[in-house]
């Protein structure tokens, strides 16, 4: 497999999961401004959406959309229990989290990364309300699905990192702060941050 990624972007979540599982993969770094790989190759010719992550499978198929890429990787390493089995309510709960993180938290940061539209303060207030919700649900954790680390946790870890970039005060969310510390201590997470040049 080949993971097309950009340091610190949401593609960090599948990067973490690939490193957690030890599944063999290659990386290709994408400049999201120029839409070029480090080799100079046109990323749009590979992935017309122009967004990361994109996961090229061994047979040449290309998967996009973070929630889908994360599910695919987890299903390739069932022994790691990164997502519950197909057809179980527990799996649907994890999918519920993946979609909430993607559509509410992740997209909520768009006005901060691209400040042309919605006022920054309004966007930050909206994200804070969503953090309140996750804080209230995560209290039974330590992970979103209880005792087992999974794909939704990797995605939430990345989005919470964006909160630090935009100076959210996580003293308001002690459970989220603890969650980020617990997940951040995992070997796969540390390896991904190091590989992306975001940690020593």
C-alpha positions, 0 to 999 in steps of 0.5 A: 500500500502507499499512503499519500499524506501531508504532515499534520493533516488528517492523513496523520490518522491512517499514518498512525494506524498503519504504524500501530499495526505494522502493515507494510506501506510506503509514504508519499508526501503531498504539498497541499498547496501546489498539489505536487509530490516531493518527486514533482509528480502531479498529485491530481493525476493520482487523486483527482480530489486533491486531498489527503489521505489517499491510499493506493492499494496493492492492486492499484485501486485508490481509496480516499476519505479519511473515515473510509481509509481508516476502516479499510486499514483496520479491517486488514489487521483484525487482530489489532481490534481497531474497529469492532466486527462487521454487523455489530452495534459496537462497529456502528458506534465507532462509525458514528464517531468517525463520521462525527469527527469528520463532519463536525470537528474536522470540517469545523476547523475549515474556517480557521485554516481558510479564514476567508469566510466565517469569522474566526471567533464564531468558528472557535465557539462552534468547535468548543461546543463540539469539544464539550460534547466529546468531553462528556461522552469520553468520560467513560473511556479512556477511548471513544469505544471504551477500553480499546484504542481504535481508528476513531481515537487516532482521528480525534487525536489529530483534530485535537492537535489542531486545537492546540495549533489554534490555541484552544485552552484544554484546561476547559476539557481535562478529559480531552487533555488526558486522552491526548496524553494517553494516545500521544504516548502510544508507539505508533503515534510517536512514530508517526509524529516523528516521521512527519517532522512534528516531534523529535 
